[in-house]
């Protein structure tokens, strides 16, 4: 007998019929002899509706009251799912964040979990009950206020609950059936991975693969909690297991997946003085505007004149904030022209196995070159190589890389 | 400076615009220098929507989970109203039942208030905040579960909060502008009463005048909390003050209002043995079915044969339950025929002043007789005289009584 935490997102509980379907899935797992805790999101559309009401009244809402309103979406779902379970003969009880002991800090609407005081949950499990908990919410330590973990915090709740309860596994049910080698809409041959490591999943998530929230994967990695991503609609299917590198038998696989991201823009600063401290000045100014900088490239002075060019990428919707930060540097003549290119994309190969394989980068560059795709910027991490290219080549690049690394083969 | 509890029902907070209007009303009272606590219902329609979801999933829902779901309606409103207040510069904070210390028993969906631990509310008031509390809900003493007070429990919450906080007054804002001498739809000359006593209000409420919930009036009476009924839409208007008899200057006014009720049916049992104990047998059997009996009339044996007739009224929708209870008595020949008349109505005159005035009943019967209305049953209390008549005469009777007692005059 295992203790399993199951998580269902808003689409999976988006109607009465779907809630009944989820109850059936939960009852199957329970009837196999497991202890079960279920974390659920608000019914699809409900959170948006509540956020809409809030912003109609207060465009910049007090976050405590925002949370008070928005947290009700999950409270509705937990009650309904507990009832649906009871209807099919499964003893069940629902707990809101404050009832399940989900203690957070006071950063309303993006609160971080501090502790789980799970006495009530444990007691209910001991009574043989399925415990249904509200995703996305907790209670602040100091003031006993309702706090939400921010949009999409339900995955994180589920993993945190699994960690807090020392569960054997956390199963995230979603509308995709696992993690793929790349976006199947671009590469029909994309293959579902039976297993990926936390780090690979993080790199994929940060590149826009929306299977799991980044934060939930970080949490799972930190506490080494195995997470299974599986489909609400294909129950026989094992999905993809996200787990530690040691458990993934990684030496055999070099590259696990190809990711891409069209949401970044490239900013190039020309003729900046190549002297210590200027990069610090530039990126401090940008950081003060809360802009996330990703790839950064600085060449050595190409003209031998003590001046250089500096390029970096930022999210497209933060370009204007970055430019605000750079304007003052320009007027004080610390930098020359500012060039913005929004028609770029970032294509990445991801794989824990590349650490022990030589020639991976060369193979990537060759595959892109064979298609005539120019590489504007390159950045690497231990398990990822990213190239910034012209946006129009994105799909071509993804297909070429998928083929070059033979990801369609098991 | 006074401490005032204000209550707004679902219609008054039924949209974003209406919530903003309520915020304006609250800010006026706050800016006059008062401490203010506001109790609100769910937005009109929301509770029905939630109840609908619950019953789609579980027609006979576990009441704990029912409460978990249904209580969210008020939680949304309190957050939105707090935000609307903040938008117009009023410092405000919202509290759910469990946050405001509204402790109830465990009778889910019809819980009774046991205690109010109002430390948080007091602390917030001391900080100069307007406190917005959720009507209709609390937290169970034993299990820390969400409990609702039953449909319409918001009036009771407001009065209980007022009592718990030792407020100076509880203002119930509603879509009518006070308590009238009778239903203005029947008697256009009906006059709004500036003041009524708790007992009169109770008699009126029990007769179907839906201005205040019976339970909230009982609560107010028990703790002598003055309640003002006033309109959300006519702010200059003082409405009607419901208060203790001593404060109403009642000796001057004999009759305060005329009430009517078309929801009762008359049941007559013929040829029952006029011996001790049979009435007890009959009404015990009916009580076991949870049927509320109202007027009861037993004549002395009209035929001098030791047998009598017994008539009583029950709510129309409980007639079938009453008949079930009576069937067994009939088959054991303890009673004769059972006659049901659903086409009856009860018309009442209500007034604390009738205690010290003679001739009130005679005046009532004369007024009805003058219109050719036959009286089927009569019952009296200290401050009320009710007559059961044929339903078709209801409006005629109400108008005749309103005129006879000159209620249109101040």
Interface residues (C-beta under 8 A of the other chain):
Chain A: X16 X19 X20 X50 X53 X54 X56 X57 X58 X61 X62 X64 X65 X66 X67 X68 X69 X71 X72 X75 X76 X78 X79 X80 X82 X83 X84 X86 X87 X93 X94 X96 X98 X99 X120 X144 X145 X146
Chain B: X16 X19 X20 X50 X53 X54 X56 X57 X58 X61 X62 X64 X65 X66 X67 X68 X69 X71 X72 X75 X76 X78 X79 X80 X82 X83 X84 X86 X87 X93 X94 X96 X98 X99 X120 X144 X145 X146
